[in-house]
């Protein structure tokens, strides 16, 4: 079970998403796609064509971006996803 967060070096939304995950005390793998077009292509394919960062995956399920992550938190659904880890 894992959390993957695709990011770039200068991205305030990436920082916000990671801050929320950090506040939950979970470990995640950050994949920086700033200078790697191959990794960015993998991210885009896995996310159904989304090219913006962050793109977040929990247990291979595409959660979406930062706003999506915070929406899950607000709806009380994020903790349920994280309990599976």
DRENDO-1510 file (C-alpha; in Angstrom, 1 decimal, always signed):
<recs>
REC; n; res; u; v; w
REC; 1; UNK; +0.0; +0.0; +0.0 .
REC; 2; UNK; +1.4; +3.4; -0.9 .
REC; 3; UNK; +0.8; +7.0; -1.6 .
REC; 4; UNK; +2.4; +8.6; -4.6 .
REC; 5; UNK; +2.5; +12.4; -5.1 .
REC; 6; UNK; +3.7; +13.7; -8.5 .
REC; 7; UNK; +5.1; +17.2; -8.0 .
REC; 8; UNK; +7.3; +19.9; -9.5 .
REC; 9; UNK; +9.9; +21.9; -7.7 .
REC; 10; UNK; +8.0; +25.2; -7.8 .
REC; 11; UNK; +4.4; +24.4; -7.1 .
REC; 12; UNK; +2.4; +25.9; -4.2 .
REC; 13; UNK; -0.4; +23.3; -4.6 .
REC; 14; UNK; +2.2; +20.5; -4.2 .
REC; 15; UNK; +3.3; +22.1; -1.0 .
REC; 16; UNK; -0.3; +22.4; +0.3 .
REC; 17; UNK; -1.0; +18.7; -0.6 .
REC; 18; UNK; +2.1; +17.5; +1.1 .
REC; 19; UNK; +1.4; +19.6; +4.1 .
REC; 20; UNK; -2.0; +17.9; +4.5 .
REC; 21; UNK; -0.5; +14.5; +4.1 .
REC; 22; UNK; +2.2; +15.3; +6.6 .
REC; 23; UNK; -0.5; +16.5; +9.1 .
REC; 24; UNK; -2.0; +13.0; +8.8 .
REC; 25; UNK; +1.3; +11.4; +9.7 .
REC; 26; UNK; +1.4; +9.2; +6.6 .
REC; 27; UNK; +4.4; +8.5; +4.5 .
REC; 28; UNK; +4.3; +9.1; +0.8 .
REC; 29; UNK; +6.7; +8.9; -2.1 .
REC; 30; UNK; +7.2; +12.2; -3.9 .
REC; 31; UNK; +8.0; +11.9; -7.6 .
REC; 32; UNK; +9.4; +15.1; -9.0 .
REC; 33; UNK; +8.5; +15.5; -12.7 .
REC; 34; UNK; +10.1; +18.9; -13.1 .
REC; 35; UNK; +12.8; +17.9; -15.5 .
REC; 36; UNK; +11.8; +14.4; -16.6 .
REC; 37; UNK; +9.4; +14.2; -19.5 .
REC; 38; UNK; +9.2; +10.4; -19.3 .
REC; 39; UNK; +8.0; +10.6; -15.7 .
REC; 40; UNK; +5.5; +13.4; -16.6 .
REC; 41; UNK; +4.2; +11.2; -19.4 .
REC; 42; UNK; +3.7; +8.3; -16.9 .
REC; 43; UNK; +1.9; +10.7; -14.5 .
REC; 44; UNK; -0.4; +11.9; -17.3 .
REC; 45; UNK; -1.2; +8.4; -18.5 .
REC; 46; UNK; -2.0; +7.2; -14.9 .
REC; 47; UNK; -4.1; +10.2; -14.2 .
REC; 48; UNK; -6.3; +9.9; -17.2 .
REC; 49; UNK; -4.7; +12.8; -19.1 .
REC; 50; UNK; -4.2; +15.3; -16.3 .
REC; 51; UNK; -1.0; +17.3; -16.8 .
REC; 52; UNK; -1.1; +19.6; -13.8 .
REC; 53; UNK; +0.6; +18.9; -10.5 .
REC; 54; UNK; +0.2; +17.5; -8.0 .
REC; 55; UNK; -1.4; +14.3; -9.0 .
REC; 56; UNK; -2.0; +12.1; -6.0 .
REC; 57; UNK; -2.5; +8.3; -5.9 .
REC; 58; UNK; -3.5; +6.4; -2.8 .
REC; 59; UNK; -3.2; +2.6; -3.1 .
REC; 60; UNK; -3.0; +3.0; -6.9 .
REC; 61; UNK; -6.3; +4.9; -6.9 .
REC; 62; UNK; -6.1; +8.3; -8.5 .
REC; 63; UNK; -7.3; +10.9; -6.0 .
REC; 64; UNK; -6.7; +13.9; -8.2 .
REC; 65; UNK; -4.9; +17.1; -7.3 .
REC; 66; UNK; -4.6; +19.4; -4.3 .
REC; 67; UNK; -8.2; +20.7; -4.4 .
REC; 68; UNK; -9.4; +17.1; -4.7 .
REC; 69; UNK; -7.4; +16.0; -1.7 .
REC; 70; UNK; -8.7; +18.9; +0.4 .
REC; 71; UNK; -12.3; +18.1; -0.8 .
REC; 72; UNK; -11.9; +14.5; +0.4 .
REC; 73; UNK; -10.6; +15.9; +3.8 .
REC; 74; UNK; -13.6; +18.2; +4.1 .
REC; 75; UNK; -16.0; +15.4; +3.3 .
REC; 76; UNK; -14.4; +13.2; +5.9 .
REC; 77; UNK; -13.4; +10.7; +3.2 .
REC; 78; UNK; -9.6; +11.1; +3.3 .
REC; 79; UNK; -9.1; +9.4; +6.7 .
REC; 80; UNK; -11.1; +6.4; +5.4 .
REC; 81; UNK; -8.7; +6.1; +2.4 .
REC; 82; UNK; -5.7; +6.5; +4.6 .
REC; 83; UNK; -6.9; +3.8; +7.0 .
REC; 84; UNK; -6.4; +1.2; +4.3 .
REC; 85; UNK; -2.7; +1.9; +4.3 .
</recs>
